[in-house]
Amino acid sequence: MRSDVDRTHHLAVFNIGRPTAPLDSAQLQGFMDGLDPINALAERAPGFVWRYTAEGTNNATAARPFNDDVIVNFGVWESRERLWDFVYRSDHLDFLRRRREWFQHLAEPFLVLWWVPAGHIPTLAEALDRLDHLRRAGPGPAAFTFRQPFDPPVARSPFAEPWIDGTRADEPQTQTQPFDRDTYVIRQSLHTNFEGNFLYLLFGDDRALLLDTGAGGLRIRPAVDAAIAHWLAAHARTSIPLVVAHSHSHADHRRGDLEFQHRPDTTVVGLEPADVADVFGITRWPHTVARFDLGGRGLDIIPTPGHQAAHIMLFDERTGLLLSGDTLYPGRLYIPRNCFAEFRDSIDRVVNFTQDRHVSHILGCHIEMTREAGVDYAREAAVHPNERALELPYTALLELRSSLHGMCDTAVRDVHRDFVIFPLP
């Protein structure tokens, strides 16, 4: 087993037990009296993510998915190692040693482990299915045990090719890759501007949306028009209206706007929060999230001021993509000190909105980190050897929120594996 924590997957654990006596009996009093302290110990333990509780209670004993004489325990941890440490290297072990006093022997497997995408909270039905799979097929990648563990699935890039990174003198000014047949990502070469921006082009049945127009140093519209032409041909269409929006209003995200001002059937969104709110139908900026329909494809527009006043994130329910702009990406997260509370509130807003949704990848607008944990490139570097992947897991968002809340009311520089919190004067 790999010993490092996998940032794209978490470990779900589900086990069942048949008590030797009723839960309110004297024989089970030690078990019932210990539940709250043990659950509190778990929640404080490194690597704890989530535990199941029956409605209206603080534990799972009221849930009876098998029958009335079987109770369950169900949770999610960051890794097998973290769960092992809690089960066998904490005060929980003393509790575990009394299992035979409180629970009957079961002939079939009663505990199952399986990997879930980071950020996904498995259902009770999913847990029952995994236990059934283990009982029928034995340990395997889909359902396994502590004795016979399996590694999490290998995280693969959602993109077919490596991104241009400035290391080749002859690299093109832009590179376009499809995420799927209705989603394109365009990168601007670091040779044209050290920002090396990523732009996003999303298609619905009725219109397309372009997020950002680049940092300048080239004409960006030819790359956008080529991607639109490719989509039109693949869908047997001749035209589609285009909305040009911005992750935020900093100059390196809007320098290509003039190229689209007179493009036919094209709307360019303004740069102020009121302009953004008006186009996307955000009724109370920045507190409400709005749905923007591309035609059979709804995008959730989440106001995220802090890095910049008009900043937004986009959540695409179809792909699970969270387009995070400059608020979260593999690089230096610049936060003006006088906007720290606003930035923190925005991250809370995003977490609150996404925590019950499946986020497949977080895609920002730059890459400034190397593949070496916590190591970024020099500012304005025009060459990025050994560049980190663009996509971030959902856990990066939770990690950012935790760090921000640990700072109280003053932003401080904080280096993480995949990003650096970087306060500005």
C-alpha positions as CSV (number, residue, x, y, z in Angstrom):
1,M,0.0,0.0,0.0
2,R,1.1,3.5,-0.7
3,S,1.7,5.3,2.6
4,D,1.0,8.9,1.4
5,V,-2.5,10.4,1.6
6,D,-4.3,10.2,-1.7
7,R,-5.7,13.7,-2.3
8,T,-8.3,12.5,-4.9
9,H,-9.8,9.7,-2.9
10,H,-11.0,9.1,0.6
11,L,-11.6,5.8,2.4
12,A,-15.1,4.7,3.4
13,V,-15.6,2.2,6.2
14,F,-18.8,0.4,7.1
15,N,-19.3,-2.3,9.7
16,I,-22.2,-4.1,11.3
17,G,-22.7,-5.9,14.6
18,R,-25.4,-8.0,16.3
19,P,-25.5,-7.0,20.0
20,T,-25.5,-9.7,22.6
21,A,-28.3,-8.0,24.5
22,P,-30.7,-5.1,24.0
23,L,-29.0,-1.7,23.8
24,D,-30.7,-0.5,26.9
25,S,-29.6,-3.5,29.0
26,A,-27.0,-3.5,31.7
27,Q,-24.8,-5.8,29.6
28,L,-24.5,-3.1,26.9
29,Q,-24.3,-0.1,29.2
30,G,-20.5,0.2,28.8
31,F,-20.9,0.2,25.0
32,M,-23.7,2.8,25.0
33,D,-21.9,5.0,27.6
34,G,-18.7,5.0,25.4
35,L,-20.3,5.9,22.1
36,D,-20.3,9.7,22.6
37,P,-16.6,9.9,23.8
38,I,-15.4,7.5,21.1
39,N,-17.3,9.5,18.4
40,A,-15.8,12.7,19.7
41,L,-12.3,11.1,19.7
42,A,-12.9,10.1,16.1
43,E,-13.9,13.6,15.1
44,R,-10.7,15.1,16.6
45,A,-8.5,12.4,15.1
46,P,-6.2,13.3,12.1
47,G,-7.7,12.2,8.8
48,F,-11.4,12.1,10.0
49,V,-13.8,13.3,7.3
50,W,-17.3,12.3,8.1
51,R,-19.4,9.8,10.1
52,Y,-23.0,8.7,9.6
53,T,-25.6,9.6,12.3
54,A,-29.2,8.4,12.3
55,E,-31.7,11.3,12.1
56,G,-32.2,13.1,15.3
57,T,-29.3,11.3,17.1
58,N,-25.6,11.7,17.5
59,N,-24.8,8.1,16.5
60,A,-25.8,5.4,14.1
61,T,-27.5,2.9,16.5
62,A,-31.0,3.8,15.4
63,A,-30.3,2.9,11.8
64,R,-31.4,-0.7,11.1
65,P,-30.9,-1.4,7.4
66,F,-30.7,-5.2,7.9
67,N,-33.1,-6.0,10.7
68,D,-33.9,-4.9,14.2
69,D,-31.1,-6.9,15.8
70,V,-28.2,-5.5,13.7
71,I,-26.6,-2.1,14.2
72,V,-24.2,-0.3,11.9
73,N,-21.2,2.1,12.0
74,F,-20.2,4.1,8.9
75,G,-17.7,6.8,8.2
76,V,-15.1,8.3,5.8
77,W,-11.4,8.9,6.4
78,E,-8.6,10.5,4.4
79,S,-6.6,7.3,4.1
80,R,-6.3,3.7,5.3
81,E,-3.3,4.8,7.5
82,R,-5.3,7.5,9.2
83,L,-8.2,5.1,9.9
84,W,-5.8,2.4,11.1
85,D,-4.2,4.8,13.5
86,F,-7.6,5.7,15.0
87,V,-8.8,2.1,15.3
88,Y,-5.6,0.5,16.6
89,R,-3.4,3.2,18.0
90,S,-5.7,5.4,20.0
91,D,-8.0,5.0,23.0
92,H,-10.5,3.4,20.6
93,L,-8.5,0.2,20.9
94,D,-9.6,-0.3,24.5
95,F,-13.2,0.0,23.3
96,L,-12.6,-2.4,20.4
97,R,-11.1,-5.1,22.8
98,R,-14.6,-5.4,24.4
99,R,-16.3,-6.3,21.1
100,R,-16.8,-9.9,22.0
101,E,-18.5,-8.9,25.3
102,W,-21.0,-6.7,23.4
103,F,-21.4,-8.3,20.0
104,Q,-22.1,-11.8,18.7
105,H,-19.7,-13.6,16.3
106,L,-20.7,-13.2,12.7
107,A,-19.7,-15.9,10.2
108,E,-19.8,-13.6,7.2
109,P,-17.6,-10.4,6.7
110,F,-19.0,-7.6,8.8
111,L,-16.5,-4.8,7.9
112,V,-15.9,-3.4,4.4
113,L,-13.6,-0.6,3.1
114,W,-13.8,1.1,-0.3
115,W,-12.4,4.2,-2.0
116,V,-14.7,7.2,-2.8
117,P,-13.8,10.4,-4.7
118,A,-12.7,13.1,-2.3
119,G,-15.7,15.2,-1.4
120,H,-18.2,12.4,-2.0
121,I,-20.3,11.3,1.0
122,P,-21.5,7.7,0.4
123,T,-25.0,6.7,1.1
124,L,-26.2,3.9,3.3
125,A,-27.5,2.0,0.2
126,E,-24.0,2.3,-1.3
127,A,-22.5,0.8,1.9
128,L,-24.9,-2.1,1.9
129,D,-24.0,-2.8,-1.7
130,R,-20.3,-2.8,-1.0
131,L,-20.7,-5.2,2.0
132,D,-22.7,-7.5,-0.2
133,H,-20.1,-7.3,-2.9
134,L,-17.3,-8.2,-0.5
135,R,-19.4,-11.2,0.8
136,R,-20.1,-12.4,-2.8
137,A,-16.8,-11.8,-4.5
138,G,-14.2,-11.5,-1.8
139,P,-11.7,-8.6,-1.4
140,G,-11.0,-6.6,-4.5
141,P,-10.5,-3.0,-5.6
142,A,-14.3,-2.3,-5.2
143,A,-14.6,-3.7,-1.7
144,F,-11.8,-4.9,0.6
145,T,-10.7,-5.3,4.2
146,F,-7.8,-4.2,6.5
147,R,-6.2,-7.6,6.0
148,Q,-6.4,-7.5,2.2
149,P,-6.2,-3.8,1.2
150,F,-6.1,-2.2,-2.2
151,D,-4.7,1.1,-3.4
152,P,-7.0,3.9,-4.5
153,P,-7.6,4.3,-8.2
154,V,-4.7,6.1,-10.0
155,A,-5.7,9.7,-10.7
156,R,-5.5,10.3,-14.4
157,S,-5.5,13.7,-16.1
158,P,-8.8,14.6,-17.7
159,F,-6.8,15.9,-20.6
160,A,-5.2,13.8,-23.4
161,E,-2.0,15.8,-23.8
162,P,0.4,17.7,-21.5
163,W,-0.1,21.4,-21.5
164,I,2.4,23.7,-23.2
165,D,4.7,25.0,-20.5
166,G,7.2,27.3,-22.2
167,T,10.0,24.6,-22.3
168,R,9.9,24.4,-26.1
169,A,11.0,27.3,-28.2
170,D,8.6,26.3,-31.0
171,E,5.5,25.8,-28.9
172,P,2.3,27.4,-30.4
173,Q,0.8,30.6,-29.0
174,T,-2.2,28.6,-27.7
175,Q,-3.2,25.0,-27.0
176,T,-6.8,23.8,-27.0
177,Q,-7.9,20.6,-25.5
178,P,-11.5,19.2,-25.1
179,F,-12.6,18.1,-21.6
180,D,-15.6,16.5,-23.3
181,R,-17.5,17.1,-26.5
182,D,-19.1,20.3,-25.2
183,T,-16.2,21.7,-23.1
184,Y,-12.9,23.1,-24.3
185,V,-9.9,24.5,-22.4
186,I,-7.5,26.9,-24.1
187,R,-4.1,27.7,-22.7
188,Q,-2.1,30.8,-23.6
189,S,1.6,30.2,-24.1
190,L,3.9,31.5,-21.4
191,H,6.0,32.8,-24.3
192,T,3.2,35.3,-25.1
193,N,2.7,36.3,-21.4
194,F,4.1,34.8,-18.2
195,E,0.6,34.4,-16.8
196,G,0.0,31.4,-19.0
197,N,-3.7,31.8,-18.7
198,F,-6.4,29.0,-19.1
199,L,-9.6,30.0,-20.7
200,Y,-12.8,27.9,-20.7
201,L,-15.4,27.5,-23.5
202,L,-18.6,25.7,-22.6
203,F,-21.4,24.9,-25.0
204,G,-25.1,24.3,-24.5
205,D,-27.9,23.8,-27.0
206,D,-28.7,27.5,-27.2
207,R,-25.5,29.4,-26.5
208,A,-21.9,29.1,-25.5
209,L,-19.9,30.8,-22.8
210,L,-16.3,31.9,-22.9
211,L,-14.7,32.5,-19.5
212,D,-11.9,35.1,-19.9
213,T,-10.1,36.5,-22.9
214,G,-6.5,36.1,-21.9
215,A,-3.5,38.2,-20.8
216,G,-2.6,39.8,-24.1
217,G,0.5,39.4,-26.1
218,L,-1.4,37.6,-28.8
219,R,-4.7,37.6,-30.6
220,I,-6.9,35.1,-28.7
221,R,-10.0,35.2,-30.9
222,P,-8.6,32.8,-33.6
223,A,-8.2,30.1,-31.0
224,V,-11.7,30.6,-29.7
225,D,-13.2,30.8,-33.1
226,A,-11.4,27.6,-34.1
227,A,-12.8,25.8,-31.1
228,I,-16.3,27.0,-31.9
229,A,-15.9,25.9,-35.5
230,H,-14.8,22.5,-34.3
231,W,-17.9,22.2,-32.0
232,L,-20.3,23.4,-34.8
233,A,-18.9,20.9,-37.2
234,A,-19.2,18.0,-34.7
235,H,-22.8,19.0,-33.9
236,A,-23.9,19.7,-37.5
237,R,-24.6,23.4,-36.6
238,T,-23.7,26.6,-38.5
239,S,-23.8,29.1,-35.6
240,I,-24.3,29.6,-31.9
241,P,-24.5,32.8,-29.8
242,L,-21.5,33.5,-27.6
243,V,-21.4,35.1,-24.2
244,V,-17.9,36.4,-23.1
245,A,-17.6,36.6,-19.4
246,H,-14.7,36.9,-16.9
247,S,-13.7,35.0,-13.8
248,H,-12.9,38.5,-12.6
249,S,-11.8,41.9,-13.9
250,H,-8.0,41.9,-13.5
251,A,-6.3,43.0,-16.7
252,D,-4.7,39.6,-17.4
253,H,-8.2,38.0,-17.8
254,R,-9.7,40.6,-20.1
255,R,-7.1,41.9,-22.5
256,G,-8.7,40.1,-25.4
257,D,-12.1,41.7,-24.9
258,L,-11.8,44.2,-27.8
259,E,-11.4,41.3,-30.2
260,F,-15.0,40.2,-29.4
261,Q,-16.7,43.6,-29.2
262,H,-17.9,43.5,-32.8
263,R,-18.1,39.8,-33.2
264,P,-21.5,38.8,-34.6
265,D,-24.0,37.3,-32.1
266,T,-21.7,37.9,-29.2
267,T,-22.3,39.5,-25.8
268,V,-19.4,40.8,-23.7
269,V,-20.2,41.0,-20.0
270,G,-19.1,44.1,-18.2
271,L,-16.4,44.3,-15.5
272,E,-18.2,45.6,-12.4
273,P,-20.1,43.4,-9.9
274,A,-23.4,45.0,-11.0
275,D,-22.7,44.1,-14.6
276,V,-22.0,40.5,-13.7
277,A,-25.0,40.3,-11.4
278,D,-27.3,41.8,-14.1
279,V,-26.3,39.3,-16.9
280,F,-26.4,36.2,-14.7
281,G,-29.4,37.2,-12.6
282,I,-27.7,37.3,-9.3
283,T,-30.3,39.0,-7.1
284,R,-28.2,39.8,-4.0
285,W,-24.6,40.1,-4.7
286,P,-22.6,38.4,-3.4
287,H,-24.9,36.3,-1.2
288,T,-27.0,34.4,-3.8
289,V,-26.0,31.8,-6.4
290,A,-27.7,32.1,-9.8
291,R,-28.4,29.5,-12.5
292,F,-27.4,30.5,-16.0
293,D,-28.9,28.2,-18.7
294,L,-26.9,27.5,-21.9
295,G,-29.7,25.4,-23.2
296,G,-29.9,22.0,-21.6
297,R,-26.8,22.8,-19.6
298,G,-27.1,24.9,-16.4
299,L,-24.2,26.7,-14.9
300,D,-24.3,27.8,-11.3
301,I,-22.7,31.2,-10.9
302,I,-21.2,31.7,-7.4
303,P,-20.1,35.2,-6.4
304,T,-16.6,35.0,-4.9
305,P,-15.3,38.5,-4.3
306,G,-12.0,38.9,-2.3
307,H,-9.2,38.4,-4.8
308,Q,-11.1,40.9,-6.9
309,A,-14.5,42.6,-6.4
310,A,-16.3,41.0,-9.4
311,H,-14.8,37.5,-9.0
312,I,-17.1,34.5,-9.7
313,M,-16.7,30.7,-9.7
314,L,-18.8,28.5,-12.1
315,F,-20.1,25.1,-11.2
316,D,-21.1,22.9,-14.1
317,E,-23.4,20.2,-12.9
318,R,-23.0,18.2,-16.1
319,T,-19.2,17.7,-15.8
320,G,-18.8,18.3,-12.1
321,L,-16.2,21.0,-13.0
322,L,-15.7,23.9,-10.6
323,L,-14.1,26.8,-12.5
324,S,-12.3,28.7,-9.8
325,G,-10.6,31.6,-11.5
326,D,-7.8,33.1,-9.4
327,T,-9.4,32.3,-6.1
328,L,-8.1,28.7,-6.1
329,Y,-5.5,27.2,-8.5
330,P,-2.1,25.6,-8.3
331,G,-0.2,28.7,-7.4
332,R,-0.1,31.9,-5.3
333,L,-3.5,32.9,-4.1
334,Y,-3.2,36.6,-3.8
335,I,-5.5,38.1,-1.1
336,P,-5.5,41.8,-0.4
337,R,-5.3,42.1,3.4
338,N,-8.3,44.5,3.6
339,C,-10.4,41.9,1.7
340,F,-9.5,38.9,3.8
341,A,-12.9,38.5,5.4
342,E,-14.6,38.9,2.1
343,F,-12.3,36.2,0.6
344,R,-12.9,33.8,3.5
345,D,-16.7,34.4,3.2
346,S,-16.5,33.6,-0.5
347,I,-14.8,30.3,0.2
348,D,-17.4,29.4,2.8
349,R,-20.1,30.2,0.2
350,V,-18.5,27.9,-2.3
351,V,-18.1,25.0,0.2
352,N,-21.7,25.5,1.4
353,F,-22.9,25.3,-2.2
354,T,-20.8,22.4,-3.3
355,Q,-20.6,20.1,-0.3
356,D,-23.7,18.1,-1.3
357,R,-22.7,18.1,-5.0
358,H,-20.1,16.0,-6.9
359,V,-17.1,18.2,-7.9
360,S,-15.0,16.2,-10.3
361,H,-12.2,18.7,-10.7
362,I,-11.3,22.2,-9.7
363,L,-9.9,24.1,-12.6
364,G,-8.3,27.5,-12.1
365,C,-6.8,30.1,-14.5
366,H,-3.0,29.6,-13.9
367,I,-0.4,27.1,-12.9
368,E,2.4,28.5,-10.7
369,M,3.4,25.3,-8.8
370,T,5.9,22.7,-9.6
371,R,5.3,19.0,-9.1
372,E,7.4,19.2,-5.9
373,A,5.1,19.8,-3.0
374,G,4.9,23.4,-1.8
375,V,7.4,24.7,-4.4
376,D,6.3,27.5,-6.8
377,Y,8.0,29.1,-9.7
378,A,9.7,32.5,-9.5
379,R,7.3,35.3,-10.2
380,E,7.0,36.1,-14.0
381,A,8.7,32.8,-14.9
382,A,8.3,32.2,-18.6
383,V,9.3,28.6,-18.5
384,H,7.7,26.0,-16.3
385,P,9.7,22.7,-16.3
386,N,8.1,20.0,-14.1
387,E,4.8,21.9,-14.0
388,R,2.1,20.6,-11.7
389,A,-1.2,19.5,-13.2
390,L,-3.9,22.1,-13.8
391,E,-6.7,20.2,-12.0
392,L,-7.1,20.2,-8.2
393,P,-9.2,17.8,-6.1
394,Y,-12.1,18.9,-4.0
395,T,-10.1,18.5,-0.9
396,A,-8.0,21.5,-1.9
397,L,-11.0,23.7,-1.4
398,L,-11.6,22.2,2.0
399,E,-7.9,22.6,2.9
400,L,-8.1,26.3,1.8
401,R,-11.2,26.9,4.0
402,S,-9.6,25.3,7.0
403,S,-6.4,27.3,6.6
404,L,-8.3,30.6,6.2
405,H,-10.4,30.0,9.3
406,G,-7.3,29.1,11.3
407,M,-5.9,32.7,10.6
408,C,-8.7,34.4,12.6
409,D,-9.0,37.9,11.0
410,T,-5.5,38.4,9.6
411,A,-4.2,36.8,6.5
412,V,-0.7,35.3,6.7
413,R,1.4,33.5,4.1
414,D,0.8,29.8,4.3
415,V,2.5,27.3,2.0
416,H,0.5,24.1,1.1
417,R,1.3,21.2,-1.1
418,D,-0.6,22.6,-4.1
419,F,-1.0,26.3,-3.4
420,V,0.3,29.2,-1.4
421,I,-1.9,31.7,0.4
422,F,-0.2,35.0,-0.3
423,P,-1.5,38.2,1.4
424,L,-1.0,41.5,-0.4
425,P,-0.5,44.8,1.4
